[in-house]
Amino acid sequence: MARYTGPVCRLCRREGIKLYLKGDRCYTEKCAIDRRAYAPGQHGLGNRKKQSEYGLQLREKQRARRIYGILERQFGNYFDKAERQPGVTGENLLRLLERRLDNVVYRLGFASSRTEARQLVRHNHFTINGRKVNIPSVLVKVGDVVQVKEKSLSSVKFQELKENLKHKTPPAWLELDKEQMSGKVLALPSRDQIDVPIEDHLIVELYSR
């Protein structure tokens, strides 16, 4: 499946905010947006015209896609599903994106970025309720237990992650067992528990056109 493989720092600069796509590097002075806080390209430093209402809505959708690493068609499918669910469509959309396995692995602290989490899931390092799962887009449910496979625990990578977990506090809708390297889904995330810089109502307005 096609996926963006270019320099991810350009995406942060295009959106004008940190998307934390490179994990720990984003917290250091090496972060590109701290060094070059303008859009990429030859016109990045020039004056830009005021964005239209449509432009703002489109920018918000692109920002959400890039944060979660979702392709265009995938994102549209998530929106359709969110629209069919009871409640507020924008909140439903973000809740669906948060429930993706790669995002849950990232939120629990088992990866430094969603990109890394996606790769680790694909390499068969995790189980859900004891069953091996290697599909990053799988949606977890309340009560599901996501755990690092026993065979993977001895690897240098996961030993380093286990050490880093000492300073990790997951969101309230997840429960983290730092010793067992597992996490449990306690509830579906509420909007105030989803700390992503996205104005979901703009995405709803875009798809409602």
Secondary structure, DSSP 8 states (H G I E B T S, - for coil): -----S-THHHHHHHTS---TTGGGGGSTT-HHHH--S-SSTTTTS------HHHHHHHHHHHHHHHHT--HHHHHHHHHHHHHSSS-HHHHHHHHHHTBHHHHHHHHTSSSSHHHHHHHHHTT-EEETTEE---TT-B--TT-EEEE-HHHHTSHHHHHHHHHGGG----TTEEEETTTTEEEE-S---GGG------HHHHHHHHT-
